[in-house]
Amino acid sequence: MSTQEKKEIREILISRIIKSEDLNHHGTLFAGRMAEWLVEACLISTIDLLRKPEDIVCARIHGMNFHKSSTTGDIIEIKSRIAHLGEKSLTVDAKVFVNGKDDTPSVTGMVTFVTVDKKGIPYAHGMTLSPGYIEENRLIYLAALEARKHR
Ligand SMILES: CC(C)(COP(=O)(O)OP(=O)(O)OC[C@H]1O[C@@H](n2cnc3c(N)ncnc32)[C@H](O)[C@@H]1OP(=O)(O)O)[C@@H](O)C(=O)NCCC(=O)NCCS
């Protein structure tokens, strides 16, 4: 049995209220702020799994798409979930929903992290995904596999 099969991977859900300081010059949510929140949500997914925040660095923010804008007073929910585990990497999928409308995400993205030792050298984290988890999360798993081809 792999290490991962003993540990449940859960979805991380973070809610935020958009404030005036989060807006751009169009009066909508600033992309850089959204990117910060999305990366943070994805990072939390990796820490939730590994419990070693000091060993995790971000290697790549990829596949980030802004489908719909949002503005001040909107409540956004960021749902992040492990999409793929490599030998030394972890790729996390995130979807953002606005005001409880969870049919179509307003923003989507993926972030890849790498486990590193104190000298910054990548090391194998020893985690794998169970076949059941891969089956349940097939779409994001395949998207992460596809992204690995385009490094
Ligand atoms: C990320 C970093 C550790 C990768 O180092 P590296 O020597 O290129 O890593 P390796 O070639 O040994 O690859 C290790 C894993 O990382 C993955 N990886 C490395 N760079 C990547 C990238 N740009 N995008 C996606 N995956 C990447 C590899 O595919 C490999 O995955 P696998 O084990 O699942 O096969 C290094 O580039 C680094 O320290 N970057 C700066 C990190 C940083 O400052 N981030 C911002 C603040 S947290």
The ligand as an SDF file (V2000), in Angstrom:
LIG
                    3D

 48 50  0  0  0  0  0  0  0  0999 V2000
   11.4820   24.4160   -8.6500 C   0  0  0  0  0  0  0  0  0  0  0  0
   12.9260   23.9510   -8.5760 C   0  0  0  0  0  0  0  0  0  0  0  0
   13.2250   23.3970   -7.1910 C   0  0  0  0  0  0  0  0  0  0  0  0
   13.0810   22.8320   -9.6120 C   0  0  0  0  0  0  0  0  0  0  0  0
   14.4220   22.4540   -9.6170 O   0  0  0  0  0  0  0  0  0  0  0  0
   14.9550   21.4720  -10.7530 P   0  0  0  0  0  0  0  0  0  0  0  0
   16.3700   21.1450  -10.4400 O   0  0  0  0  0  0  0  0  0  0  0  0
   14.5990   22.0040  -12.0990 O   0  0  0  0  0  0  0  0  0  0  0  0
   14.0650   20.2100  -10.4960 O   0  0  0  0  0  0  0  0  0  0  0  0
   14.1590   18.7750  -11.1500 P   0  0  0  0  0  0  0  0  0  0  0  0
   14.6050   18.8510  -12.5850 O   0  0  0  0  0  0  0  0  0  0  0  0
   14.9000   17.8550  -10.2250 O   0  0  0  0  0  0  0  0  0  0  0  0
   12.6220   18.3370  -11.1830 O   0  0  0  0  0  0  0  0  0  0  0  0
   11.9540   17.9890   -9.9740 C   0  0  0  0  0  0  0  0  0  0  0  0
   10.4780   17.9620  -10.2710 C   0  0  0  0  0  0  0  0  0  0  0  0
   10.0200   19.2940  -10.4540 O   0  0  0  0  0  0  0  0  0  0  0  0
    9.3460   19.4160  -11.6840 C   0  0  0  0  0  0  0  0  0  0  0  0
    9.5940   20.7460  -12.1960 N   0  0  0  0  0  0  0  0  0  0  0  0
   10.7530   21.4380  -12.1520 C   0  0  0  0  0  0  0  0  0  0  0  0
   10.5800   22.6520  -12.7300 N   0  0  0  0  0  0  0  0  0  0  0  0
    9.2800   22.7030  -13.1320 C   0  0  0  0  0  0  0  0  0  0  0  0
    8.5010   23.6710  -13.7980 C   0  0  0  0  0  0  0  0  0  0  0  0
    8.9980   24.8450  -14.1710 N   0  0  0  0  0  0  0  0  0  0  0  0
    7.2230   23.4050  -14.0460 N   0  0  0  0  0  0  0  0  0  0  0  0
    6.6590   22.2320  -13.6700 C   0  0  0  0  0  0  0  0  0  0  0  0
    7.3600   21.2580  -13.0430 N   0  0  0  0  0  0  0  0  0  0  0  0
    8.6460   21.5010  -12.7790 C   0  0  0  0  0  0  0  0  0  0  0  0
    9.9450   18.3160  -12.5540 C   0  0  0  0  0  0  0  0  0  0  0  0
    9.0740   17.9570  -13.6100 O   0  0  0  0  0  0  0  0  0  0  0  0
   10.1180   17.2160  -11.5490 C   0  0  0  0  0  0  0  0  0  0  0  0
    8.8580   16.6200  -11.3330 O   0  0  0  0  0  0  0  0  0  0  0  0
    8.6760   15.0450  -11.0310 P   0  0  0  0  0  0  0  0  0  0  0  0
    9.5350   14.7060   -9.8560 O   0  0  0  0  0  0  0  0  0  0  0  0
    7.2360   14.9110  -10.7650 O   0  0  0  0  0  0  0  0  0  0  0  0
    9.0820   14.3360  -12.2760 O   0  0  0  0  0  0  0  0  0  0  0  0
   13.9140   25.1110   -8.9030 C   0  0  0  0  0  0  0  0  0  0  0  0
   13.7440   25.5050  -10.2530 O   0  0  0  0  0  0  0  0  0  0  0  0
   13.7040   26.3010   -7.9900 C   0  0  0  0  0  0  0  0  0  0  0  0
   14.1920   26.3170   -6.8650 O   0  0  0  0  0  0  0  0  0  0  0  0
   12.9640   27.3390   -8.4780 N   0  0  0  0  0  0  0  0  0  0  0  0
   12.6720   28.5100   -7.6730 C   0  0  0  0  0  0  0  0  0  0  0  0
   11.4780   28.2490   -6.7740 C   0  0  0  0  0  0  0  0  0  0  0  0
   10.9040   29.5360   -6.2150 C   0  0  0  0  0  0  0  0  0  0  0  0
   11.6450   30.3960   -5.8320 O   0  0  0  0  0  0  0  0  0  0  0  0
    9.5570   29.6310   -6.2110 N   0  0  0  0  0  0  0  0  0  0  0  0
    8.8910   30.8190   -5.7890 C   0  0  0  0  0  0  0  0  0  0  0  0
    8.7860   30.9650   -4.3040 C   0  0  0  0  0  0  0  0  0  0  0  0
    8.0940   29.5520   -3.4910 S   0  0  0  0  0  0  0  0  0  0  0  0
  1  2  1  0
  2  3  1  0
  2  4  1  0
  2 36  1  0
  4  5  1  0
  5  6  1  0
  6  7  2  0
  6  8  1  0
  6  9  1  0
  9 10  1  0
 10 11  2  0
 10 12  1  0
 10 13  1  0
 13 14  1  0
 14 15  1  0
 15 16  1  0
 15 30  1  0
 16 17  1  0
 17 18  1  0
 17 28  1  0
 18 19  1  0
 18 27  1  0
 19 20  2  0
 20 21  1  0
 21 22  1  0
 21 27  2  0
 22 23  1  0
 22 24  2  0
 24 25  1  0
 25 26  2  0
 26 27  1  0
 28 29  1  0
 28 30  1  0
 30 31  1  0
 31 32  1  0
 32 33  2  0
 32 34  1  0
 32 35  1  0
 36 37  1  0
 36 38  1  0
 38 39  2  0
 38 40  1  0
 40 41  1  0
 41 42  1  0
 42 43  1  0
 43 44  2  0
 43 45  1  0
 45 46  1  0
 46 47  1  0
 47 48  1  0
M  END
$$$$
